[in-house]
Amino acid sequence: MSSAVVVPRAEPAAEVGVAAELQSTLVELIDLGLIAKQAHWNVSGSLFRPLHLHFDEIADEARGWADDVAERLEAIGVAADGRTASVAAGSGLAAMPEGKLEGATAARLVSERLDRVAEHVRQRVERLDGGDALSQDVLIEVGRGLEKQGWMLREQVV
């Protein structure tokens, strides 16, 4: 007979705090994906091609991270909320300007938003320290990816 490894679940009160941290991350990641798509569609100028492709990559990554976070919410028994109204009310990220954006401007605007989400995720990781290690690990991976994308984006416009 094999022995299964049992991962202890957090206390219900603790799960509420974990869920709030994950939900906040979820809405920011959904919004970040939309922001990156807006930049992808509207970037112009001499940096068009590399930034157009990079913004698409950021959008794809943000959607993937959002899916990971939503699935973690579901795994701890909490319904993930990615409805447009929830994203609009909960994200707090500044909207992208309307219309075409010169490459360096678009990169700066997306980078600022990437950095803001990365900082929020770092704070959430710290708040989950000593709590739900599996949820913390999901956020660590998200933060690592956000920081990598931010670095790669900044390097294109130095």
N, C-alpha and C positions, 0 to 999 in steps of 0.2 A: 504494500500500500504506500502511495507517495504522500509526502506531507506538503501541504500548500502553505505558501507564505501569505499571511494575513496582514494587510496594512490597516492599522487602526484608523478609524474615522474620527474626525474632529468632533468636538461637542457641538450640538445644534446651535448654541449661541455663537460659537466661534465660526461656524459655517456661514452665518449671516454676514459677518465681517469679511470673510473670504469671498463670499458671493458679491458683496458690494465692490471689493477691489477688482474682481474679475469683470463684473458688469461695466464698471467705469472704463476699464481697458478696452472692452469689446466695442463700446460706442466710439471711443477715440480711434480705434483701428479701422472701423468701418468708415468714419469720416476721413481719416488719412488716406484711405484707398480712393475715395471720391476726389479728394484734393489732388492727389497724384494724377488721376485721370484727367481732371480739369487742366492741369499743367501740361499733360501729355498732348491734349488736343490743341492747346493754344500757345505753345512755345513757338518762338520765331527767332530768326537771326542766324548768325554763323554757327551757333552751337545747337541748332535745331536737331540734327540727326542724333547725336549722342544723348542729348537730354530727352528727346522724344522717346527713345528706347529705354532710357533709365527710368523715366517717370512711369512707363508701363511696367517695368520690373518692380518698382516700389509699390504700385497699385496691386500687382499680383501677390507680392509678399505680404502686404497688409491684409489682403483677403484671406490668405493662408493662415496668418497669425490670428486673425479674428475667428476663423473656423476652429483653430486649436483652443482658443479661450472659450468659445461657445460650447465646445464639446466638454471642456473641463467643468463648466457650469453644470451641464447636464449630468456629468459623472457624479457630482456631489449633490444631485437631486434638486437643482434649481433651474428653472426655465430661463434660457438665454433670451434677451430682448434686443433684437436688432432692427426693430421697426423704425421707419423713417422719423416718426415723431420722437421716439426715444433718443435717436442719434442727434437730432436737431436740438433737443432739450438738454441732453447730457454731455455732449462732447466738449464744448467750450473752446474748440479750435476756431481761429479766425477764418472766415470764408476767403476764398481766393477772389481777387478782383475780376471783374467782368472783362472779356475781350482778350485780344492778343497780348502776350507777355514776351519781352525780350529775354533771351536765354539766361543771362546772369541774374536778372530780376526774378524770373521763374524759379531758378535754382535756389536763390536766397529765400524766397517765400516758402518753398517746400521744405528746405533745410530747417528753417525756423520752426515749422510745425512738427517735423520729424524730431527735432531736438526737444521740443516741449513734451511730446508723447514719451520719448525716451526718459526724460527726467521724471515724469509722473510714474512710469513703470518702475524706475529705480526706487522711488519713494514707496511704492506699493510692495515691492520685494522686501524692503526693510521692515515695513509694517507686518508682513507675513512671517518674518523670521521667528522661528520657534513654534510656529503654528502648523498649518497645512503645508508640508514640505513638497507635496506633489503639485499643488497649485502654485507655490512659490517657484518651482522648477519651470513650469510653463511660462511664467512671467520673466524668469531669467533668460530663457531662450528668446522670447519676444524682444526683451531689452537688448540682447546681444545683436539680434538682427537689425533692430532700429539704429543702433550705434554704427554698425557696419555700413548700412545704406547711407546714413548721414555723412560718414567719412568719405565714402565713394562719391557722393554728390558734391561735397565741398571741394574735393580734389579736381573736379572737372572745370571749375571756374576760378582757380587761383591764378 
